[in-house]
Amino acid sequence: MINWIYGFVLLLLFVLENIYFKIAKRYNILDVPNARSSHHTITLRGGGVIFYLGVLVHGLIFDFFAPWFLCGVTLVALVSFIDDMHPLSAKVRLLFQTFSLLLLLLQLGVHEVSWGYVVVALFVGLAILNIYNFMDGINGITGGYSLVAMLALWGINAFVFPIAPAGFIPVVILSLLVFNFYNFRSHAKCFSGDVGAISMAFIILFLLGGFIIHTGHVSALVFLAVYGVDGVLTIIHRILLKENIGQPHRKHLYQLLANEGKFAHLPVSLIYMGVQAVVNLGYLLVLVYTPGYTLIYFIISIVVLVVVYLPLRRKFYALREQI
């Protein structure tokens, strides 16, 4: 019975995605290449709306189990979709993202602890939402990387600690498979858009947050380590260059590899996926067999990633400076 339900959900998500494609074409919701783009053809934008639709489909078929989370993801998806069509100011985006995160924290019960934790959680949440969005720049990277993260969270849910009802994570994974079918290509049919990247980051934050609050394993943030290292170090680099970090750019390592290094998009996305998958698998093994060492694993993972990342960035950024 369950297999039939998931088969129906997968078919429904494909139908919903194609309905969105028709809407996007009708209203010209397009990503037009510019000097900062890593692609060269006009492509449909906002295909990542399927992640949010997956949350709704799960609620309609299974259960709307987390009302404040649903309100938060709805708000952040709506504002991000509007931003895809008509760019909003950074202040407006941050305002709505902050309110959405407050709803998420309310769902997770963070309001029951001191305000200091709430402030820290908001700061970390905003950083993750926006870094996740910044990292969405080449074919396959958002869908592929998110799939790796969700599979790890599915493992935690199944074998370590229940962070979501049965069915929720599998439905989100199905929405990722649908999106990747159209995006994980040399010539993508659609891009995620802010609505996809921000919505997926919000879903991951919900699942990670639930695990961290109930177990105290802050080290689980290692599931976003590859994005985190690239995002944070790129921001630091841009600050040193006295650039406006809110403006689009092409200075992330994945962009340097795709543009200056002339690597195809999909191999770069696969590298990010593969490295994060290895990190995730190692963490799950440590969590199951030696849970007292998870923080040490987190620290070692970050250090290793930074040590590998910096020389690569220096090498390919030098190519950019020669242009």
N, C-alpha and C positions, 0 to 999 in steps of 0.2 A: 504493500500500500504506500509506504513512504517513498519507494523508488518512483512510483507513478506520480506522486505529488511533486517530487523534484523534477521529473521529466516535464510535467505540466508547467512548473515555474520557469524552467529554462526556455521552453517554447514561448511562454508569455513574455519573458524579458526580451527575447529576440523580436517579437512583434512590437513591443513598446519602443524598443530602440529604433526600429524602422519607421514607426509612426513619427518619432522625434526627427528622424532624418528628413521626412517630408515637410515637417513644420519648419525645420532649419532652412531648407531650400526655399520654402515659400516666403520666409521673412528675412532671408539673406543673413542668417547667423553664421558668419564665415570668419575664418582666420586668414587674413591677407598677409603674406610675407612682407617683412620690412628688413632694415639693415641689421636688426638684432635677432632675426629669426634663424633657426637652424634648418628650416624647410624652404622650399622654393615654389610650391604650388598652393593655390587657394584650396582650403580644406574646410569641411564642416566643423564648426566649433560647438562644444557643449555636449558631446556624446557621453561624457561622464555623468550626465544626469541619470543614467541608468543605475548608478550606485544608490542614489536617493530613492529611485523608483523601486529598487530591490528591497529597501527598508519598508516601504509602503506595502509591497506585495507580501512580504513576510507577515506584517501586521494583519493584513486582510485574510490571509490563509491560516496563519497560526495564532498569533496573539500580539496585540499592542501592549507589550510587557513593560515598557519604560516610557511613560507619557512625557516626562520632562525632557528626556533625551530626544524623543520624537519632535517635540516643539523646538528644541535647539537645532537639530539637524535640518528641520524644515526652514527655519529662519535663515540659517547660514547658507543653505542651498539656494533659497530664493534671492538673497542679496547677491550671492556670487553669480547667479544666472543673469541678474540685471546688470551686473558689472561686465559680464561677457558681452552683452548687447550694447550697453552704453556705459563706458568706464566711469566709475565713481571715484571720489577723492579717497585718499588713504585714510583720512580721519573718519569718514563715514563707514568704510569697510571695517576698521578696527573697532568702532563703536558697536556695530552689530555683531562682530565676532566675539567681543567681550561679553555682551549680553547673552549670546548663545552659549558661551562657555559657562556662564553663571548658571544657566538652566541645566547644563550637563553636570556641573558640580553639585547642584541641588539633587539631581537624580542619584548621584553617587554617595550623597550623604556627607560631603565635605563641610557643609554648613554646621555640622555638629562639632567640628574641631575649631581651633583658634583661627582668628582672621589672618594671622601670619601665614598659615598653611594655604589659605584661600588665595592670598596675594601671590605666593610662589607658584601655586597651581595655575593661576590665570596667566602669569608671565610665561611659564613653560608651555602652556596650551597655545597661547598666541604665537609663540616662537615656532612651535611644531606646525601649526596651521599654515603659517606663511612660508616657512622653509619648504614644506611639502609642495606648496603652490609654485615656489621659485624653481623647484627641481623638475617641474613638468615642462620639458622643452624639446624632447626628441621622441620619435616613435617608440612605443613600447615601454618607456621607462616608468611611467606612473602605473599603468596596468600591471606590468610585470613585477615591479617592486612591491606593489600593494598585495599582489597574489602571494608573494613570499611571506609577507608580514601576516596575512590572514591565515595562511596554512600553519604558521607557528602558533598563532593565537588559538586556532582550532585544536592543535595539539595540547595546549595548556588546558583548554576547556574540557577536552576528553580525558586527559590522563593526570592532570595536576589539581586544578581547581575550577569549578563551574563559574564562568564569568558571563554566560548568556544562555538563554533557553536553547534546547535542542532545535536545530533548524535555522537559527538566526545567522550564524557564521556560514553554514553551507549555502544559504541563499545569497549572502553577500559575495561569496566565492563564485557562485553562478553568474552574478551580475558582472564580476570581473572577467569571467570567461567570455561573456557576450561582448563586452567592450574590447577585450584583447583580440577577438575575432576580426574586428574592424580596424583596430589601431596597431596591433603587433604585426605590421607589414612594412615592406620597403616603401610602399606608397599607401599611406594610411587613408582610409575613407573618412575618418573623423578624428578630432582631437578631444581630449578630456574637457578642456576649458576650466576656468576657475571653479565652476559648479561641481565638476568631477573631482579635482584635486582637493579642494577644501572639504567637500562632503566626505570623501574617503578618509582624509586625515581626521575628521571629526569622529567618524565611526571607529577608527583605530584608537583614538584617544579614549573613547567611551569604554572599549574593551580593556585596554591597557590600564586605564584609571581604576576600573573595577578590580582588576587583579592586584594592583599596587596597594589600594586602600585596604583590601581584605587580607593581604598576606604580608604587607610591608616590604615587598621586594621591589624597591625603586629601580634596581638593576635591570628590570624587565624593559626599561627604555632602550636597552641594547638592541631591541628589535628594530629600532630606527637609527642605528649607529652609523651606517654608511651615508644616509641622507644627512644626518646630524653633523658628521665631520665635514662633508663637502659644504653644507650650508653655512655652518658657523665660521669655518676658516675663510670661506669666500667673503662673508660679511666683514670679517676682520680685515681682510686684504683691501676691500673697497673703502673701509673707513680710513685705512692708512693712505689710500690714494685720494682721500678727501672727496669721495663720490657720494651722491645721494643714494643710500641703500634701498630706497623705495622705488627707484627707477629701474626698468628692465635693462638687462645687460647680457653679455655672453662670456662671463668669467668663471662659471662653475667648471669643474674638471670635466664633466660629461660634455659640456659645450666646447671646451678646448679640444677634447678628443675628436668630437664630431666635425668641428669646423676647421681648426688649425691642424689637427692631426689627420684629417681626412678619413677617419674611420666611419664605416657605415653605422647607421643609427642602431640597428638591432644588435650587433655584437657589443656595442657599448652598453646597451640596456641589459643584455645578458650578463655582462661582467658585474654590473651593479647588483643584479638579482643573485648571481652566483656567490659573490662575496658575502652579501647579507644572509643568504641561505646557510652558508657555512657557519657564520657567527650565530645564527638562530639555533642551528642544530647543536652546536657546542653548548649554548646556554641551556637548552632543554635537558641535555645530558647532565650538566652540572646541577641543575635545579632538581632533577629526579634523584640523583645518586649522592650528591654532596651539597645540599642546599645552603649550607653555611658559607660556601665559597662563591656565591653568585656575585657579590659586590667586587671581589677580587677579579673574577672573570670579566666583569664589566670594565673595570679599569684597564686590565691588560688588553682587552679588545680595542678600546679607544686608543690606547698608546700605539698598538701595532698599526691600526688604520692610519693614524696621523703620520707615523714614521714612513709608511708606504706612500701616503697621499702627497706629502710635501715635495719630494723629488719629482714625482710625476707632474704635479702642478707647475713646478719651476721649469721643467723641460718644455711643456707644451705652451705655457704662457710666454716663454721666450720666443716661440714661433709667432705668437700673436704680435709681439712687440716689433718683429721684423717686417710686418706687413705695412 
